[in-house]
């Protein structure tokens, strides 16, 4: 049965989904890594595909930008399509001074300035964390590839343009990088008893004024993609 945001039928989507923010990155992964990919969704241009990677059935689908968007898509994947594992493959901005352009950041946890968690009515501040089995599989895959990577806390922010210039303050707390989706993904996974992980490639260093091109962000961050794919087939 389809949802308001996804035209897939039950069974069209694999148990493990790779989820970039950019639907064109989903298309790129499907066409370059999956065998016999089939497009199951085009609603709102949020492309989704299912195929196989090294004989394992996997799906890849865009999430859009920000926690409200990924919150909708992941909630539906977990609850309406029985997805068990979601690995976000996105981009991030370096905060820590030791994190460089094109490094891979594997998010063990996701701090946030968002109010997304208020819906759960918790009597305190929830700490969104990755699923250990996905985190450990990704670290092993990154080590096997010889990739330059970091594991730790990231910031999921509701703001892309930050008038308060707050990233330098988050840097003092050892936060590695900033992006806009993972805290909501981790909270949805926890609430539904499923598994989630965020793997990002550093596309810019906002505190240093460095950035990659839009074309590079869309198609050339292969280490991140391949780490996620290798981690996914171990599940």
Secondary structure by P-SEA (a helix, b strand, c coil): cccccccccccccccbbbbbccaaaaaaaaaccccccccccccccbbbbbbbcccbbbbbbbbcccaaaaaaaaaaaaccccccbbbbbbbbbbccccccccccccccbbbbccccccccccccbbbbbccaaaaaaaaaaaaaacccccbbbbbbcccccccccaaaaaaaacccccccccaaaaaaaaaacccbbbbbccccccccccccccccccccaaaaaaaaaaaaaac
